[in-house]
């Protein structure tokens, strides 16, 4: 069975079909309404003198932070197993690596190329 949903936008003042959604803000609150062409033009005309003397607001951008690494036990365990495997492989290859601490980047890079 086919289904078709149809949304009809009606002017909030007149009930006339074919309206479009108009979004605006005033005193820190955001609003939306559906207006037909005639009422949309009335709204635009009413705001025109205020818009002429207004300045565009600067929109604050949300800070972008780097994604945080997963901190679940399975992820930590997998990372620890990888480090142990790299350390063991590097020692077998005759590379000098400590038994603890951070592995040098070139050792990790060599391991990744070999595997």
N, C-alpha and C positions, 0 to 999 in steps of 0.2 A: 504494500500500500504506500503510495507516495504522499508526502506531506509537504505543504508549503505554508510557511509563516510569513505574513505580510505585516509590516509595521507602517502605520500611517501617522505622520507627524501633523498635528493640527496646531494652528495659531492659538496661543494661550488666551488671547483676548476675544477672537472672533469665532474660533472653532473651525476656521477654514483649513482645508487640506493643503498639503504641499509646503508646510512650514519647514524652516531649518532651525537648528539649535544655535542659539546665540549665547556665548559664555562671556561673563564680565566679572570684574572684582570691584568692590567698594568697601572702603574702611576695613581692609584685611579679610573680608569674606568673599568667597567665590560663589557665583550664581550662574544658573543656566535657565534659559526659557526658549520656547519654540515660538518663532514669529514668521508670519507670512511676509511677502515682499513689501507690502504697504507699511506694515507695522515695523518691519526691520528698518525701512527708510526713515520713519518717524523717530525711531530710537536713535539712529545715526545722526539725524538732524538735531535732536535734542542734546546730544553729547558733543557735537561739533565745536561749539564755542569753548567748551572746557578742554577738549583735546588740543585745540589750537594753542592754548597757553600752558598746557601740561608738558612735562618731560617724560621720556620713556623710563620706566623703572628698570634698575639693574637687577637681574635675576641671579641670586646667589647660587653658585654651583656647589653641589654636594661634594665634599672631599672624597677623592678616590684613594682607597687604601689597597695595598697589596693583599692578595688572598693569603689567608693564614694557613699554614700547613696543618693537615689533619693531625689531631693529637690523640687518636684512639689507640688502645693497646695493640691492635693488629698492625697498624701502620708503623708504630714504634718498633715492634718486634721484627717486621719485614725489613725496616731500615737497618736495624742492628745486625740482622742476618746478612744483609748485603755488604755492610762494612766489614764484617768478619770474613766473608768470602773474598773480598778484595784484598784485605790484609794478608790472608793466607796465600792467595795467588801471587801477590807482590813479593812475599818472602821466598816463595818457590822460584820466582824469576830472579832472585838475587838482589832485589831492590831493598833499600834500607827504609823500613817503616817501623814506627814505634808500636808497642803492644797496646797503647791507649792513645786517645786524643784524635784530633782531626787528621784525616788523610790528605796528603798533598794532591792538588788538582791534577797534576800530570800523572800520578799513579792511577787515579780514578779514570782518567781519559784513556790511559794505556789498557786498563782492564776492560773498559767498554769496547775498545777497538778489537781486543782479542776475543771477546765474547759476542 
